[in-house]
Amino acid sequence: ARVRDHTSLVRALIGSYLAFLFLGAAWFQPWYLIPLLPLSLLADDRSARTLVLGFSGSAVVGLYAVYFATYSFAPPQLTVMTLITFGPPVALAWRHRRSLVP
């Protein structure tokens, strides 16, 4: 895919950063999403904004809410954290996959 204008550049940046977070990041912390927040404001479509804000919310809930509810990083809690953190954004990314690729 080619970057033809500002809009397709923003979509390509958001899509590639999300692909890295979903597939390439060996360790994840919610603040890794901070660079996506201003980019989502520059996006012209609602799906990119929804995905970034949804991922930000699920990351905070997945990490902090589960930990403070259980006070544990045991494997069962880590599994729940991972499902809460990455489940909704991966589903949204799959649903809006055509709008994230320039």
C-alpha positions in Angstrom: 0.0 0.0 0.0 1.2 3.5 -0.8 1.0 6.6 1.3 -0.7 9.2 -0.9 -1.7 11.9 1.5 -1.9 13.0 5.1 -4.9 10.7 5.8 -3.3 7.6 4.5 0.0 8.4 6.4 -1.9 8.7 9.7 -3.7 5.4 9.0 -0.5 3.7 8.0 1.2 4.9 11.2 -1.6 3.8 13.4 -1.9 0.4 11.7 1.8 -0.3 11.8 2.1 0.7 15.5 -0.9 -1.4 16.4 0.5 -4.4 14.4 3.8 -4.0 16.4 1.9 -3.9 19.7 -0.3 -6.9 18.8 2.4 -9.1 17.2 5.9 -7.9 18.0 6.0 -6.4 21.5 7.4 -9.0 23.9 6.4 -6.9 26.9 3.4 -4.5 27.1 2.6 -1.6 29.3 -0.4 0.8 28.9 1.8 3.8 28.4 3.0 2.3 25.1 -0.3 3.6 23.7 0.5 7.3 24.4 1.9 7.9 20.9 -1.3 6.6 19.3 -3.5 9.1 21.1 -2.5 12.3 19.2 -2.4 10.2 16.0 -5.9 9.1 16.5 -7.0 12.7 16.7 -5.5 13.3 13.3 -7.3 10.4 11.8 -10.2 11.2 9.6 -12.2 8.1 10.4 -14.0 7.2 13.5 -12.8 3.6 13.5 -9.2 4.5 14.2 -10.2 6.7 17.1 -12.5 4.0 18.5 -9.8 1.4 18.3 -7.1 3.5 20.0 -9.4 4.7 22.7 -10.8 1.2 23.2 -7.3 -0.2 23.4 -6.3 2.4 25.9 -9.3 1.7 28.1 -8.9 -2.1 27.9 -5.2 -1.8 28.7 -5.8 0.2 31.8 -8.6 -2.1 33.0 -6.8 -5.2 32.0 -3.7 -4.4 33.9 -4.6 -2.3 36.8 -8.2 -3.4 37.6 -7.3 -7.1 37.6 -4.2 -6.6 39.7 -6.0 -4.5 42.3 -8.9 -6.9 42.4 -6.6 -9.9 43.0 -3.2 -8.4 44.2 -1.5 -11.1 42.2 0.5 -11.6 39.0 0.0 -15.4 39.1 -0.5 -17.2 35.7 -4.3 -17.3 35.9 -4.5 -13.6 36.6 -2.0 -12.9 33.8 -4.2 -14.8 31.4 -7.2 -12.7 32.4 -5.2 -9.5 32.1 -4.0 -10.5 28.6 -7.6 -11.4 27.4 -9.0 -8.2 28.8 -6.2 -6.0 27.4 -5.9 -7.5 23.9 -9.2 -9.2 23.3 -11.4 -6.1 22.5 -8.8 -4.2 20.5 -7.9 -7.2 18.4 -11.6 -7.8 17.7 -12.1 -4.1 16.8 -8.9 -4.1 14.6 -10.2 -7.2 12.7 -13.6 -5.5 12.3 -12.1 -2.3 10.9 -9.1 -3.8 9.2 -9.9 -2.3 5.8 -10.0 1.3 7.2 -6.6 0.9 8.9 -4.7 0.0 5.8 -4.0 2.9 3.4 
